[in-house]
Amino acid sequence: MIGLDLTSRDYLHEIWHGKYLWPRMLALIGTGSLLSWLVNYKAGPVAFASFVAFAFAGLADTISYHILRDKVYLLKVNGSNVVSAFVDSLVFPLLAFHAWLPWIVLGQFAAKFLGGLVWSVILQYKRR
């Protein structure tokens, strides 16, 4: 579902462009991060890792999408998803498990990016 989150955030970026984009994006990222922690708060380090990874991935996604804003839709969505999926996949296991787990990072990255790719194609179809 993280792929859907990343792609949906890009869709909102398009809709909100020029209409208080940054305050809205920061509120969305902060609320999502808080919800991520609330769902997992009894899990301690996992909840904290989820909170931080969600926040960092959201910021990375918003900034990279903004940089790519003049590109075609699928390029800017999937370009920003590469960055944010990598950030999320790297930050979460490092904070949650205090270890470098390359196969976990790679597996999470692939699932998040491919999920985002599928959702970007679906949303592209819906946009038409």
KOLDRENDO-358970 format. One record per residue: residue in three letters; x, y, z of N, C-alpha, C, O, CB in turn. Coordinates in steps of 0.2 Angstrom, whole numbers, padded with zeros to 4 digits, always signed. Atoms other than C-alpha are relative to their C-alpha. Glycine has a CB too. Layout:
BEGIN
ALAXYZXYZXYZXYZXYZ
...
// end
This chain:
BEGIN
MET+0004-0006+0000+0000+0000+0000+0004+0006+0000+0002+0012-0001-0005+0000+0006
ILE-0004-0006+0001+0015+0012+0001+0001+0002-0007+0001+0009-0007+0007-0002+0003
GLY+0000-0002+0006+0016+0012-0017-0006+0005-0002-0006+0010-0006+0000-0005-0005
LEU+0006-0004+0000-0002+0019-0017+0001+0007+0003-0001+0012+0000-0006-0004+0002
ASP-0001-0007-0004+0002+0032-0004+0005+0004-0004+0003+0010-0005+0003-0002+0007
LEU-0004-0004+0004+0017+0038-0014-0003+0003-0006-0002+0009-0008+0007-0004-0002
THR+0003-0002+0006+0008+0039-0030-0006+0005+0001-0007+0010-0003-0003-0006-0004
SER+0006-0004-0002-0008+0047-0022+0003+0007+0002+0000+0012+0001-0004-0003+0006
ARG-0003-0006-0002+0003+0060-0014+0002+0004-0006+0001+0011-0007+0006-0001+0004
ASP-0002-0003+0006+0010+0064-0032-0007+0003-0003-0006+0009-0006+0004-0004-0004
TYR+0006-0003+0003-0008+0066-0038-0003+0006+0003-0005+0011+0000-0005-0006+0000
LEU+0002-0006-0004-0012+0078-0024+0004+0006-0002+0002+0012-0002+0000-0002+0007
HIS-0005-0006+0002+0004+0088-0029-0003+0003-0006-0003+0009-0007+0007-0003-0001
GLU+0003-0003+0006-0004+0090-0046-0006+0005+0001-0007+0010-0001-0002-0005-0005
ILE+0006-0004-0001-0021+0096-0039+0001+0006+0004-0002+0011+0003-0005-0005+0004
TRP-0001-0005-0004-0014+0107-0026+0005+0005-0002+0007+0010+0001+0003-0002+0007
HIS-0006-0004+0003+0000+0115-0037-0003+0008+0000-0008+0010-0002+0001-0002-0007
GLY+0001-0008-0001+0000+0134-0032-0005+0001+0005-0007+0007+0006-0002+0002-0007
LYS+0006-0001-0004-0014+0132-0020+0002-0002+0007+0000-0007+0010-0007-0004-0002
TYR-0003+0001-0007-0004+0132-0003+0003-0007+0000+0002-0011+0004-0006+0000+0005
LEU-0003+0007+0001+0005+0116-0010+0004-0002+0006+0003-0007+0009+0004+0000-0006
TRP-0005+0002-0006+0019+0116+0004-0003-0001+0006-0002-0006+0010+0006+0005+0000
PRO+0003+0001-0006+0008+0119+0019-0004-0007+0000-0005-0010+0005-0004+0006+0002
ARG+0004+0006+0000-0004+0105+0013+0004-0006+0000+0002-0011+0003-0004+0001-0007
MET-0004+0006+0000+0010+0093+0009+0003-0001+0007+0003-0007+0009+0005+0001-0005
LEU-0003+0001-0007+0018+0096+0026-0005-0003+0005-0004-0007+0009+0003+0006+0002
ALA+0006+0003-0004+0001+0093+0034-0001-0007-0001-0003-0011+0003-0006+0005+0000
LEU+0001+0006+0002-0002+0078+0024+0005-0005+0003+0004-0010+0006-0001-0001-0007
ILE-0005+0004-0002+0015+0071+0028+0000-0001+0008+0001-0007+0011+0007+0002-0002
GLY+0000+0000-0007+0014+0075+0047-0006-0004+0002-0005-0008+0007-0001+0007+0003
THR+0005+0004-0003-0003+0068+0049+0001-0008-0002-0001-0012+0002-0007+0002-0004
GLY-0002+0007+0002+0002+0052+0039+0005-0003+0005+0004-0009+0007+0002-0001-0007
SER-0005+0003-0004+0017+0050+0050-0003-0001+0007-0001-0006+0010+0006+0005+0001
LEU+0003+0000-0006+0007+0053+0066-0005-0007+0000-0004-0010+0005-0004+0006+0002
LEU+0005+0006+0001-0006+0040+0060+0004-0007+0000+0003-0012+0003-0004+0000-0006
SER-0004+0005+0000+0008+0028+0057+0003-0002+0007+0003-0008+0008+0006+0001-0005
TRP-0003+0001-0006+0015+0030+0074-0006-0003+0005-0005-0007+0009+0003+0006+0003
LEU+0006+0002-0004-0003+0028+0082-0002-0007-0001-0004-0010+0004-0006+0005-0001
VAL+0002+0007+0002-0006+0012+0073+0005-0005+0004+0003-0010+0005+0000-0001-0007
ASN-0005+0004-0003+0010+0005+0080+0003+0002+0006+0008-0001+0008+0006-0001-0005
TYR-0004-0003-0006+0014+0014+0096+0002-0005+0005+0007-0003+0008-0005+0005+0003
LYS-0002+0005-0005+0015-0001+0107+0006-0004-0003+0009-0008+0001-0006-0005+0001
ALA-0005+0004+0003+0028-0008+0095+0007+0004+0001+0012+0001-0001-0001-0001-0007
GLY-0006-0004-0002+0041+0005+0102+0004+0002-0006+0002+0006-0010+0004-0005+0004
PRO-0005-0002+0005+0056+0006+0090-0003-0001-0007-0001+0003-0012+0006-0004+0000
VAL+0003+0001+0007+0046-0001+0075-0005+0006-0001-0005+0009-0007-0004-0006+0000
ALA+0004-0006+0001+0033+0013+0078+0004+0006-0002+0002+0010-0006-0005+0001+0006
PHE-0004-0005+0001+0046+0026+0079+0003+0000-0007+0003+0005-0011+0006+0001+0005
ALA-0003+0001+0007+0055+0019+0063-0005+0002-0005-0004+0005-0010+0003-0007-0001
SER+0006-0001+0005+0038+0019+0054-0001+0008-0001-0002+0010-0006-0006-0004+0002
PHE+0001-0007+0000+0035+0037+0059+0005+0004-0004+0004+0008-0008+0000+0003+0007
VAL-0005-0004+0004+0052+0044+0053+0001-0002-0007+0002+0002-0011+0007-0002+0004
ALA-0001+0002+0007+0053+0033+0037-0006+0003-0004-0005+0006-0009-0001-0007+0000
PHE+0006-0003+0004+0035+0039+0032+0002+0008-0001+0000+0010-0006-0006-0001+0004
ALA-0001-0007+0000+0040+0057+0036+0006+0002-0005+0005+0006-0010+0002+0003+0006
PHE-0006-0001+0005+0057+0056+0026-0002-0001-0007+0000+0002-0011+0006-0004+0003
ALA+0002+0002+0006+0049+0047+0012-0005+0005-0003-0004+0007-0009-0003-0007+0000
GLY+0005-0005+0002+0035+0060+0011+0004+0006-0003+0002+0009-0008-0005+0001+0005
LEU-0003-0006+0002+0047+0074+0010+0004-0001-0006+0005+0003-0011+0005+0002+0006
ALA-0004+0001+0006+0059+0066-0002-0005-0001-0007-0003+0001-0012+0003-0007+0001
ASP+0004+0000+0005+0044+0062-0013-0003+0007-0003-0003+0008-0009-0007-0005+0002
THR+0002-0006+0002+0037+0079-0013+0005+0005-0003+0004+0008-0008-0003+0004+0007
ILE-0006-0004+0003+0054+0088-0016+0001-0003-0007+0002+0001-0012+0006-0001+0004
SER-0002+0002+0006+0058+0076-0030-0005+0000-0006-0004+0002-0012+0002-0008+0000
TYR+0005-0001+0004+0041+0077-0038+0000+0007-0002-0001+0009-0008-0007-0002+0003
HIS+0000-0007+0001+0042+0096-0037+0006+0001-0005+0005+0005-0010+0001+0004+0006
ILE-0006-0001+0004+0059+0095-0046-0002-0002-0007+0000+0001-0012+0006-0003+0002
LEU+0002+0003+0007+0051+0084-0060-0006+0003-0003-0009+0000-0007+0000-0007+0001
ARG+0007-0002+0001+0035+0094-0061-0001+0002-0007-0007+0002-0009-0001+0006+0004
ASP+0001-0002+0007+0038+0099-0079+0000-0006-0005+0000-0005-0011+0005+0005-0002
LYS+0000+0006+0004+0040+0081-0085-0007-0003-0001-0012-0001+0001+0005-0005+0003
VAL+0006+0003+0001+0027+0070-0092-0002-0004+0007+0002-0006+0011+0000-0005-0006
TYR+0003+0003-0007+0015+0062-0078+0004-0006+0002+0006-0006+0008-0007-0001-0001
LEU-0003+0007-0002+0022+0044-0078+0007+0001+0002+0010-0002+0007-0001-0005-0005
LEU-0007-0001-0001+0040+0050-0078+0001+0004+0007+0005+0002+0011+0004+0004-0005
LYS-0001-0004-0007+0038+0063-0063-0003-0005+0006+0000-0004+0011-0004+0006-0001
VAL+0003+0004-0005+0027+0051-0053+0005-0006+0002+0007-0007+0007-0007-0003-0002
ASN-0005+0005-0001+0039+0036-0055+0007+0002+0002+0010-0002+0005+0000-0005-0006
GLY-0006-0002-0002+0054+0046-0054+0000+0002+0008+0005+0001+0011+0002+0007-0004
SER+0000-0002-0007+0049+0053-0037-0001-0006+0004+0001-0007+0010-0006+0005+0001
ASN+0001+0006-0003+0043+0036-0032+0007-0004+0001+0008-0008+0006-0005-0005-0003
VAL-0007+0003-0001+0061+0029-0035+0003+0003+0006+0006-0001+0011+0004+0001-0006
VAL-0004-0004-0005+0068+0042-0023-0004-0002+0007+0000-0004+0012+0000+0007-0001
SER+0004+0001-0007+0054+0040-0009+0000-0007+0002+0000-0009+0008-0007+0003-0001
ALA+0000+0007-0002+0053+0021-0010+0007-0002+0003+0008-0006+0007-0001-0004-0006
PHE-0007+0002-0002+0072+0020-0008+0001+0003+0007+0004+0000+0012+0005+0003-0005
VAL-0001-0004-0007+0072+0033+0007-0004-0004+0005-0001-0006+0010-0003+0007+0000
ASP+0004+0004-0004+0058+0023+0015+0003-0007+0002+0003-0009+0007-0008-0001-0002
SER-0003+0007-0001+0066+0006+0012+0006+0000+0004+0008-0005+0007+0000-0003-0007
LEU-0006-0001-0004+0082+0012+0019-0001+0002+0007+0002-0001+0012+0005+0005-0004
VAL+0000-0003-0007+0077+0022+0034-0004-0005+0005-0002-0006+0011-0004+0006+0000
PHE+0004+0004-0004+0064+0010+0041+0004-0006+0003+0004-0006+0009-0006-0003-0003
PRO-0004+0006-0004+0075-0006+0044+0006+0003+0004+0007+0000+0009+0002-0005-0006
LEU-0006-0003-0003+0090+0005+0049-0003+0002+0007+0001+0000+0012+0003+0005-0003
LEU+0003-0003-0006+0079+0013+0063-0003-0006+0004-0002-0006+0010-0004+0005-0001
ALA+0004+0005-0003+0068-0002+0067+0004-0006+0003+0003-0008+0009-0005-0003-0004
PHE-0004+0005-0002+0082-0015+0068+0007+0001+0002+0011-0003+0003-0001-0006-0005
HIS-0007-0002-0001+0098-0005+0070+0005-0004-0003+0010-0006-0001+0001+0000+0008
ALA-0005+0004+0004+0106-0015+0056-0001+0001-0007-0006+0004-0009-0002-0008+0002
TRP+0000-0001+0007+0110-0014+0038-0002-0007-0003+0002-0012-0002+0007+0002-0003
LEU+0003+0006+0002+0099-0027+0030-0001+0001-0008-0007+0002-0010-0006-0002+0004
PRO+0001-0002+0007+0102-0025+0011-0005-0004-0004-0008-0001-0008+0007-0002-0003
TRP+0005+0003+0003+0091-0039+0006-0007+0002+0002-0012+0002-0003+0000-0008+0001
ILE+0007-0003-0002+0076-0032+0016-0001+0007-0003-0006+0008-0006+0000+0001+0008
VAL+0001-0006+0003+0080-0015+0009-0002+0000-0007-0006+0003-0010+0007+0004+0001
LEU+0002+0001+0007+0080-0021-0009-0007-0003-0001-0010-0001-0005+0006-0005-0003
GLY+0006+0002+0000+0065-0031-0006-0006+0005+0001-0011+0005-0003-0001-0006+0004
GLN+0005-0005-0001+0055-0017+0001+0000+0005-0005-0005+0007-0007+0002+0003+0007
PHE+0000-0005+0005+0061-0005-0012-0003-0003-0006-0007+0001-0009+0008+0002-0002
ALA+0003+0003+0006+0056-0017-0026-0008+0000+0001-0011+0002-0004+0002-0007-0001
ALA+0008+0000-0002+0038-0019-0018-0003+0007-0001-0008+0008-0004-0001-0004+0006
LYS+0002-0006+0000+0036-0001-0015+0000+0004-0007-0005+0007-0009+0003+0005+0005
PHE-0001-0003+0006+0042+0005-0032-0005-0003-0005-0008+0000-0009+0007+0000-0003
LEU+0004+0003+0005+0033-0008-0042-0008+0001+0002-0012+0002-0003+0001-0008+0000
GLY+0007-0002-0002+0017-0005-0032-0002+0007-0002-0007+0008-0005-0001+0000+0008
GLY+0001-0007+0002+0019+0014-0036-0001+0000-0007-0005+0004-0010+0005+0004+0002
LEU+0000+0000+0007+0022+0010-0054-0007-0003-0003-0010+0000-0007+0005-0005-0003
VAL+0007+0002+0002+0005+0000-0055-0005+0005+0001-0009+0006-0003-0001-0007+0004
TRP+0004-0005-0002-0004+0013-0046+0000+0006-0005-0005+0010-0006+0000+0002+0007
SER-0001-0006+0004+0003+0027-0057-0003-0001-0007-0006+0003-0010+0008+0001-0001
VAL+0003+0002+0007-0003+0018-0073-0008+0000+0001-0011+0003-0003+0002-0007-0002
ILE+0007+0000-0001-0020+0016-0065-0003+0007+0001-0008+0009-0002-0002-0004+0007
LEU+0002-0007-0001-0021+0034-0060+0001+0004-0007-0003+0008-0008+0004+0003+0005
GLN+0000-0003+0006-0015+0039-0077-0006-0001-0004-0008+0003-0008+0007-0002-0004
TYR+0006+0002+0004-0029+0030-0085-0006+0004+0003-0010+0006-0001-0001-0008+0001
LYS+0006-0004-0003-0042+0038-0073+0001+0007-0001-0005+0010-0002+0000-0001+0008
ARG+0000-0007+0002-0035+0055-0077-0002+0002-0006-0005+0007-0008+0007+0002+0001
ARG+0003-0001+0007-0040+0053-0095-0007+0000+0000-0010+0001-0005+0003-0005-0005
// end
